[in-house]
Amino acid sequence: MNVPPLLVAATTSYAANCALGVSVATGVVRTGRWHWIHHALYICTSALTLAAGIALLTSRDERHRRAGQLLLPTAVPLAAIPFAGTHSRRHPSLALTAAPFYALAIRASTRR
């Protein structure tokens, strides 16, 4: 498979952030004074997704450009999540709406 490294990094960061959020919400992990780690991972995810999107959309490879187009909708939940509140069902629901687009972008970058 030839998945672009920035797309792998963005998707991995997103998955790690979701896993951390679920772990904290269910009480499996306690971040205590380290609660900022979730915020830092969100910033990392957003930056990596932006970088991956730009790299993909400007690629010469048609598959990568298609993957970039499929990654574009992740901008909506990533931009809205800071305003969704952290103690409601809106926050995780909104965050999870990006998941299918990361998966579709990976799939598109590997299809022939």
ZIGI-V965390 format. One record per residue. N is the residue number from 1. SS is DSSP state (H for helix, E for strand, - for the rest). PHI is phi as a letter, one per 40 degrees, with the letter a starting at -180 (none if undefined). D_FIRST is the distance of its C-alpha to the first C-alpha in whole Angstrom. Layout:
# ZIGI-V965390
<<N	SS	PHI	D_FIRST> <N	SS	PHI	D_FIRST>>
This chain:
# ZIGI-V965390
<<1	-	none	0> <2	-	b	4> <3	-	c	6> <4	-	d	9> <5	H	d	11> <6	H	c	14> <7	H	c	13> <8	H	c	11> <9	H	c	15> <10	H	c	17> <11	H	c	15> <12	H	c	16> <13	H	c	20> <14	H	c	20> <15	H	c	20> <16	H	c	22> <17	H	c	24> <18	H	c	25> <19	H	c	25> <20	H	c	28> <21	H	c	29> <22	H	c	30> <23	H	c	31> <24	H	c	33> <25	H	c	34> <26	-	c	35> <27	-	g	37> <28	-	c	34> <29	-	b	34> <30	-	b	37> <31	-	c	36> <32	H	f	40> <33	H	c	40> <34	H	c	36> <35	-	c	36> <36	H	c	35> <37	H	c	31> <38	H	c	30> <39	H	c	31> <40	H	c	30> <41	H	c	26> <42	H	c	27> <43	H	c	28> <44	H	c	24> <45	H	c	22> <46	H	c	24> <47	H	c	24> <48	H	c	20> <49	H	c	20> <50	H	c	22> <51	H	c	20> <52	H	c	17> <53	H	c	19> <54	H	c	21> <55	H	c	18> <56	H	c	16> <57	H	c	19> <58	-	c	20> <59	-	c	17> <60	-	c	17> <61	-	c	14> <62	H	d	15> <63	H	c	12> <64	H	c	12> <65	H	c	16> <66	H	c	16> <67	H	c	14> <68	H	c	17> <69	H	c	19> <70	H	c	18> <71	H	c	18> <72	-	d	22> <73	-	c	24> <74	H	c	23> <75	H	c	25> <76	H	c	28> <77	H	c	28> <78	H	c	27> <79	H	c	30> <80	H	c	32> <81	H	d	32> <82	H	c	34> <83	H	b	37> <84	-	c	36> <85	-	g	38> <86	-	b	37> <87	-	b	39> <88	-	b	39> <89	H	c	36> <90	H	c	35> <91	H	d	33> <92	H	c	31> <93	H	c	31> <94	H	c	30> <95	H	c	27> <96	H	c	25> <97	-	c	25> <98	-	c	22> <99	H	d	20> <100	H	c	19> <101	H	c	18> <102	H	c	16> <103	H	c	14> <104	H	c	15> <105	H	c	13> <106	H	c	10> <107	H	c	10> <108	H	c	11> <109	H	c	9> <110	H	b	6> <111	-	c	9> <112	-	c	11>>
